[in-house]
Amino acid sequence: MTPEKLQSIAFKWFETFNNKELEKLLTLYDDDAAHFSPKLKLLKPETDGLITGKQALREWWQEAFDRLPSLNYKVTSVTANGDRVFMEYIRTVDNEEEILIAEVLDIREDKIISSRVYHG
C-alpha cells in the first residue's frame, strides 16, 4: 500500500473520531482488530489495556464519547510506510490538561488490524 493511501486512512480516522461518527470509524477496522491503550488499562484494568474485535471497540469508544463529549484530537504528524502509520496528536478535553499521544496503526488490505496508543 502506498504511503498516501495509508495516510488517507489515518486522516479519515481522525475525521470520524473527532466527529464522533462511531459506525464510520469502525468501518476502518478489521472485524478482529486489536487495540491497546494505557487509558484502557487504567479505566478497565481487567483488559490489561488490550481489547479485540469491533464490538469491544464500539463499547470502548461509545463510553469515551459519552463520558468526554469535548474529546478531540489535534493532528501534529502522520508518517506512513509499508503497512504502518505512525500518528502524533494532542488529546484535548475541556477542563483537562492536554496530552501528547503517539499511535501506531497496522493496516492490511485497507483495514486497521491493530492499533497501539502511547502517552507522552
LUMGU-473190 format. One record per atom (N, C-alpha, C): residue number from 1; residue in one letter; atom name; x, y, z. Coordinates in pm, 1 decimal. Layout:
NUM;A;CA;X;Y;Z
...
# end
This chain:
1;M;N;85.0;-117.5;0.0
1;M;CA;0.0;0.0;0.0
1;M;C;89.9;124.3;0.0
2;T;N;48.5;225.0;-72.8
2;T;CA;129.7;346.2;-81.5
2;T;C;120.5;427.1;47.5
3;P;N;224.1;505.9;76.7
3;P;CA;217.2;593.4;193.7
3;P;C;96.2;687.6;188.3
4;E;N;62.7;734.6;68.4
4;E;CA;-51.4;825.5;54.1
4;E;C;-183.0;756.9;92.3
5;K;N;-200.3;631.8;52.0
5;K;CA;-321.4;557.0;86.6
5;K;C;-328.1;534.1;237.6
6;L;N;-215.8;497.0;297.4
6;L;CA;-210.5;477.7;442.2
6;L;C;-245.3;607.2;515.5
7;Q;N;-188.3;718.1;469.5
7;Q;CA;-216.8;846.8;532.6
7;Q;C;-363.7;884.5;517.3
8;S;N;-424.1;850.7;402.9
8;S;CA;-565.6;884.3;383.4
8;S;C;-652.2;808.3;483.4
9;I;N;-616.0;684.9;516.1
9;I;CA;-688.7;609.1;618.0
9;I;C;-673.4;677.9;753.8
10;A;N;-552.4;722.6;784.2
10;A;CA;-528.0;790.9;911.9
10;A;C;-610.0;919.6;922.5
11;F;N;-612.9;998.6;817.0
11;F;CA;-688.4;1123.6;823.1
11;F;C;-838.8;1097.5;829.4
12;K;N;-886.4;990.5;765.4
12;K;CA;-1026.5;951.7;778.0
12;K;C;-1054.7;909.6;922.6
13;W;N;-957.5;842.9;985.4
13;W;CA;-970.0;802.0;1125.2
13;W;C;-990.5;925.8;1213.7
14;F;N;-904.8;1027.5;1196.2
14;F;CA;-918.3;1149.8;1276.2
14;F;C;-1053.1;1217.0;1251.5
15;E;N;-1093.5;1225.3;1126.2
15;E;CA;-1220.5;1291.0;1092.9
15;E;C;-1338.1;1221.0;1160.3
16;T;N;-1346.3;1090.1;1146.5
16;T;CA;-1460.0;1018.1;1203.7
16;T;C;-1454.8;1017.5;1355.4
17;F;N;-1335.4;1007.5;1412.8
17;F;CA;-1323.9;1009.8;1559.1
17;F;C;-1368.2;1144.8;1614.3
18;N;N;-1312.9;1251.5;1560.1
18;N;CA;-1345.4;1384.9;1611.1
18;N;C;-1491.6;1422.6;1590.3
19;N;N;-1555.1;1365.8;1487.0
19;N;CA;-1697.6;1390.8;1463.3
19;N;C;-1786.6;1292.5;1537.9
20;K;N;-1722.9;1203.0;1615.1
20;K;CA;-1795.8;1102.5;1694.5
20;K;C;-1886.0;1015.5;1606.2
21;E;N;-1838.5;987.9;1484.0
21;E;CA;-1911.0;902.5;1389.9
21;E;C;-1864.5;758.2;1410.7
22;L;N;-1914.3;698.0;1515.7
22;L;CA;-1864.2;569.6;1561.3
22;L;C;-1873.7;460.3;1455.8
23;E;N;-1986.7;447.2;1390.6
23;E;CA;-2001.6;338.8;1292.2
23;E;C;-1908.6;359.6;1172.1
24;K;N;-1890.2;484.1;1128.5
24;K;CA;-1795.0;511.8;1020.3
24;K;C;-1652.2;481.9;1064.9
25;L;N;-1620.6;515.4;1189.1
25;L;CA;-1488.6;485.2;1244.4
25;L;C;-1464.5;334.7;1241.2
26;L;N;-1562.2;258.8;1281.4
26;L;CA;-1547.3;113.5;1287.1
26;L;C;-1529.8;50.0;1149.8
27;T;N;-1579.2;114.3;1043.5
27;T;CA;-1560.9;58.2;908.5
27;T;C;-1414.3;58.7;866.7
28;L;N;-1332.3;138.0;935.0
28;L;CA;-1189.6;142.2;903.8
28;L;C;-1114.6;22.1;961.2
29;Y;N;-1179.7;-54.8;1048.4
29;Y;CA;-1115.8;-164.1;1121.9
29;Y;C;-1155.8;-301.2;1068.4
30;D;N;-1062.5;-393.1;1076.7
30;D;CA;-1088.4;-533.7;1053.2
30;D;C;-1179.3;-585.2;1164.5
31;D;N;-1260.3;-685.4;1135.1
31;D;CA;-1352.6;-740.0;1235.6
31;D;C;-1281.5;-788.4;1361.4
32;D;N;-1157.5;-835.6;1346.3
32;D;CA;-1083.0;-891.2;1460.3
32;D;C;-970.6;-799.3;1508.1
33;A;N;-980.6;-672.1;1478.1
33;A;CA;-875.3;-577.1;1513.5
33;A;C;-849.2;-574.8;1664.4
34;A;N;-722.1;-551.4;1698.2
34;A;CA;-680.6;-538.9;1837.9
34;A;C;-644.2;-393.1;1865.1
35;H;N;-673.2;-349.2;1986.9
35;H;CA;-643.4;-210.7;2026.3
35;H;C;-585.0;-211.0;2167.0
36;F;N;-468.8;-146.1;2180.4
36;F;CA;-404.4;-131.8;2310.9
36;F;C;-398.3;15.3;2347.2
37;S;N;-431.6;47.0;2474.6
37;S;CA;-426.9;185.1;2521.4
37;S;C;-401.5;189.2;2671.6
38;P;N;-315.0;280.4;2716.4
38;P;CA;-296.8;298.5;2861.0
38;P;C;-425.7;340.4;2931.0
39;K;N;-512.4;415.5;2861.6
39;K;CA;-640.2;455.6;2921.6
39;K;C;-728.7;333.4;2946.7
40;L;N;-725.2;238.7;2855.3
40;L;CA;-798.8;113.1;2876.0
40;L;C;-748.5;42.0;3000.6
41;K;N;-617.7;35.2;3011.8
41;K;CA;-556.8;-33.5;3126.5
41;K;C;-596.9;34.7;3257.5
42;L;N;-604.5;166.7;3255.2
42;L;CA;-640.4;242.8;3373.9
42;L;C;-789.8;230.1;3408.0
43;L;N;-875.4;247.3;3307.3
43;L;CA;-1019.4;251.4;3331.1
43;L;C;-1086.2;113.7;3330.2
44;K;N;-1021.9;18.2;3264.8
44;K;CA;-1074.5;-118.5;3258.7
44;K;C;-958.7;-215.2;3283.9
45;P;N;-910.9;-220.5;3408.8
45;P;CA;-791.3;-299.0;3438.8
45;P;C;-801.5;-447.0;3400.7
46;E;N;-923.3;-498.5;3395.2
46;E;CA;-940.9;-639.4;3359.1
46;E;C;-895.2;-669.0;3215.4
47;T;N;-885.7;-565.3;3130.5
47;T;CA;-842.3;-583.4;2991.9
47;T;C;-690.7;-586.3;2978.6
48;D;N;-620.4;-541.8;3082.8
48;D;CA;-475.3;-523.4;3076.8
48;D;C;-436.4;-430.5;2961.0
49;G;N;-532.1;-344.3;2922.7
49;G;CA;-505.8;-244.2;2819.7
49;G;C;-533.2;-288.8;2678.0
50;L;N;-580.4;-413.0;2658.0
50;L;CA;-597.6;-467.4;2523.9
50;L;C;-740.5;-517.5;2503.3
51;I;N;-801.1;-472.3;2392.1
51;I;CA;-931.7;-524.4;2352.5
51;I;C;-922.3;-572.4;2207.9
52;T;N;-1011.2;-664.0;2170.5
52;T;CA;-1012.4;-714.0;2033.4
52;T;C;-1155.7;-721.7;1982.2
53;G;N;-1169.8;-695.2;1853.1
53;G;CA;-1298.2;-705.0;1785.9
53;G;C;-1374.6;-574.1;1784.0
54;K;N;-1458.1;-560.1;1680.3
54;K;CA;-1532.5;-435.8;1661.9
54;K;C;-1629.9;-407.3;1774.8
55;Q;N;-1691.6;-509.9;1832.1
55;Q;CA;-1787.1;-484.4;1940.1
55;Q;C;-1716.8;-423.6;2061.2
56;A;N;-1598.8;-474.3;2094.4
56;A;CA;-1522.7;-418.1;2206.7
56;A;C;-1479.4;-275.1;2176.1
57;L;N;-1438.3;-249.0;2052.0
57;L;CA;-1402.2;-112.6;2012.3
57;L;C;-1523.8;-20.6;2021.9
58;R;N;-1637.1;-68.2;1973.1
58;R;CA;-1761.0;11.0;1977.0
58;R;C;-1794.7;51.0;2121.0
59;E;N;-1791.2;-45.5;2210.7
59;E;CA;-1824.8;-18.5;2350.4
59;E;C;-1725.7;79.2;2412.9
60;W;N;-1597.3;60.2;2387.7
60;W;CA;-1494.1;145.9;2445.6
60;W;C;-1510.1;289.6;2399.1
61;W;N;-1523.3;308.7;2268.6
61;W;CA;-1532.0;444.6;2216.8
61;W;C;-1665.8;509.7;2250.4
62;Q;N;-1773.2;433.8;2251.5
62;Q;CA;-1902.0;492.8;2289.9
62;Q;C;-1895.7;543.3;2433.2
63;E;N;-1834.2;464.0;2521.6
63;E;CA;-1816.5;508.3;2660.2
63;E;C;-1734.7;636.5;2666.3
64;A;N;-1627.4;642.7;2587.1
64;A;CA;-1542.3;762.6;2585.6
64;A;C;-1619.4;883.5;2534.3
65;F;N;-1694.8;866.3;2425.4
65;F;CA;-1772.2;977.5;2370.4
65;F;C;-1878.7;1025.3;2469.0
66;D;N;-1940.9;931.5;2539.5
66;D;CA;-2042.6;968.0;2638.1
66;D;C;-1980.9;1038.7;2758.7
67;R;N;-1866.7;988.3;2804.5
67;R;CA;-1801.2;1041.4;2924.2
67;R;C;-1731.5;1174.8;2897.0
68;L;N;-1679.7;1191.4;2773.4
68;L;CA;-1599.1;1308.3;2738.8
68;L;C;-1650.3;1372.2;2609.0
69;P;N;-1763.6;1439.6;2613.7
69;P;CA;-1821.1;1493.5;2489.7
69;P;C;-1730.9;1594.3;2418.1
70;S;N;-1637.6;1656.5;2488.2
70;S;CA;-1548.5;1753.6;2424.0
70;S;C;-1418.4;1690.3;2373.3
71;L;N;-1403.3;1559.4;2386.6
71;L;CA;-1281.6;1491.2;2343.3
71;L;C;-1251.7;1521.3;2197.7
72;N;N;-1126.7;1562.7;2170.8
72;N;CA;-1086.4;1597.0;2035.4
72;N;C;-937.3;1569.8;2020.6
73;Y;N;-899.2;1528.0;1900.7
73;Y;CA;-758.0;1503.0;1870.9
73;Y;C;-710.7;1603.2;1766.3
74;K;N;-600.8;1673.6;1798.8
74;K;CA;-540.0;1768.3;1705.5
74;K;C;-416.4;1702.5;1645.5
75;V;N;-420.6;1677.1;1515.9
75;V;CA;-311.5;1609.3;1445.9
75;V;C;-188.1;1697.5;1443.5
76;T;N;-73.2;1639.3;1478.2
76;T;CA;53.2;1711.2;1465.6
76;T;C;145.8;1646.3;1363.3
77;S;N;130.3;1514.7;1341.1
77;S;CA;217.1;1446.3;1245.6
77;S;C;157.0;1311.8;1206.3
78;V;N;168.0;1277.9;1078.1
78;V;CA;128.3;1146.0;1028.8
78;V;C;237.4;1098.2;933.0
79;T;N;295.9;984.0;964.4
79;T;CA;401.3;925.3;882.4
79;T;C;359.9;783.1;847.3
80;A;N;379.1;744.4;720.6
80;A;CA;335.3;611.6;678.2
80;A;C;439.0;546.2;588.4
81;N;N;450.8;414.3;603.5
81;N;CA;530.3;334.0;511.2
81;N;C;496.1;187.2;529.8
82;G;N;521.1;108.2;429.1
82;G;CA;493.1;-34.6;437.1
82;G;C;347.1;-60.0;464.6
83;D;N;318.5;-107.6;583.5
83;D;CA;180.3;-135.5;623.1
83;D;C;148.4;-70.7;757.6
84;R;N;215.0;40.4;786.3
84;R;CA;203.8;102.5;918.7
84;R;C;193.4;254.0;907.1
85;V;N;111.6;311.6;998.2
85;V;CA;101.0;456.2;1009.1
85;V;C;136.6;494.5;1152.1
86;F;N;223.7;593.8;1164.3
86;F;CA;259.3;648.5;1295.3
86;F;C;197.3;786.3;1304.4
87;M;N;109.4;804.8;1403.8
87;M;CA;36.6;931.0;1418.8
87;M;C;74.5;995.6;1550.9
88;E;N;92.8;1125.4;1548.2
88;E;CA;110.3;1202.4;1671.2
88;E;C;-2.1;1304.9;1676.0
89;Y;N;-58.6;1320.7;1794.8
89;Y;CA;-167.4;1416.3;1809.6
89;Y;C;-178.0;1460.4;1954.6
90;I;N;-254.0;1568.2;1973.3
90;I;CA;-276.0;1622.6;2106.9
90;I;C;-420.7;1592.9;2145.0
91;R;N;-436.1;1527.6;2258.2
91;R;CA;-569.2;1495.7;2311.6
91;R;C;-616.3;1614.6;2393.7
92;T;N;-731.3;1667.6;2355.2
92;T;CA;-787.7;1778.5;2430.7
92;T;C;-925.7;1738.9;2483.6
93;V;N;-951.3;1779.6;2606.4
93;V;CA;-1080.5;1761.7;2672.6
93;V;C;-1100.6;1885.5;2759.1
94;D;N;-1219.7;1941.8;2755.4
94;D;CA;-1247.7;2058.6;2839.0
94;D;C;-1209.6;2032.0;2984.3
95;N;N;-1144.7;2128.4;3045.8
95;N;CA;-1106.3;2125.1;3187.7
95;N;C;-1004.7;2016.6;3223.3
96;E;N;-932.0;1965.8;3122.7
96;E;CA;-823.8;1871.0;3147.7
96;E;C;-698.3;1920.2;3077.4
97;E;N;-584.7;1880.1;3130.2
97;E;CA;-458.3;1914.1;3066.5
97;E;C;-445.1;1838.3;2934.4
98;E;N;-389.6;1904.4;2833.1
98;E;CA;-366.4;1838.8;2704.9
98;E;C;-265.2;1726.1;2722.6
99;I;N;-281.6;1618.8;2643.5
99;I;CA;-190.6;1505.2;2648.9
99;I;C;-136.3;1480.2;2508.8
100;L;N;-4.9;1466.9;2498.0
100;L;CA;58.1;1431.6;2372.0
100;L;C;47.1;1280.5;2353.4
101;I;N;-4.2;1239.1;2238.5
101;I;CA;-29.0;1098.2;2210.1
101;I;C;48.0;1057.2;2084.5
102;A;N;98.7;935.9;2086.0
102;A;CA;150.2;870.6;1966.0
102;A;C;68.4;743.5;1949.0
103;E;N;32.4;713.8;1824.9
103;E;CA;-45.3;593.2;1798.7
103;E;C;5.1;529.3;1670.4
104;V;N;13.8;399.0;1672.7
104;V;CA;57.9;322.1;1557.1
104;V;C;-60.0;240.3;1507.2
105;L;N;-88.5;252.1;1377.3
105;L;CA;-191.2;170.8;1313.2
105;L;C;-121.9;72.1;1220.0
106;D;N;-151.1;-55.9;1236.0
106;D;CA;-106.5;-157.3;1141.2
106;D;C;-223.7;-182.7;1047.9
107;I;N;-196.5;-174.6;917.6
107;I;CA;-304.2;-181.5;818.6
107;I;C;-272.9;-292.2;718.1
108;R;N;-376.1;-371.8;690.2
108;R;CA;-364.8;-477.2;590.5
108;R;C;-492.2;-477.3;508.2
109;E;N;-476.2;-475.5;376.9
109;E;CA;-590.1;-477.6;284.3
109;E;C;-690.7;-367.1;317.3
110;D;N;-640.3;-246.9;337.5
110;D;CA;-720.8;-126.1;361.5
110;D;C;-796.2;-125.0;494.4
111;K;N;-765.0;-215.6;585.9
111;K;CA;-830.5;-219.5;716.4
111;K;C;-726.5;-215.4;827.6
112;I;N;-759.2;-145.9;933.7
112;I;CA;-672.1;-141.5;1051.3
112;I;C;-685.4;-275.5;1122.5
113;I;N;-571.8;-343.9;1140.6
113;I;CA;-576.2;-473.1;1208.1
113;I;C;-530.3;-461.7;1353.6
114;S;N;-454.5;-355.0;1382.1
114;S;CA;-418.7;-329.8;1522.3
114;S;C;-381.3;-183.3;1540.0
115;S;N;-399.6;-137.6;1662.3
115;S;CA;-360.9;-0.6;1697.7
115;S;C;-304.8;-2.4;1838.4
116;R;N;-200.5;77.8;1857.4
116;R;CA;-134.5;87.1;1987.6
116;R;C;-116.8;234.8;2020.4
117;V;N;-161.3;272.5;2140.0
117;V;CA;-157.4;411.2;2183.8
117;V;C;-47.8;426.8;2289.7
118;Y;N;27.3;535.1;2278.8
118;Y;CA;132.8;568.4;2375.3
118;Y;C;114.5;713.9;2419.1
119;H;N;123.0;739.2;2547.6
119;H;CA;107.2;874.8;2601.4
119;H;C;242.9;933.3;2632.8
120;G;N;258.9;1063.4;2601.8
120;G;CA;383.8;1132.0;2628.9
120;G;C;377.5;1205.3;2761.3
# end
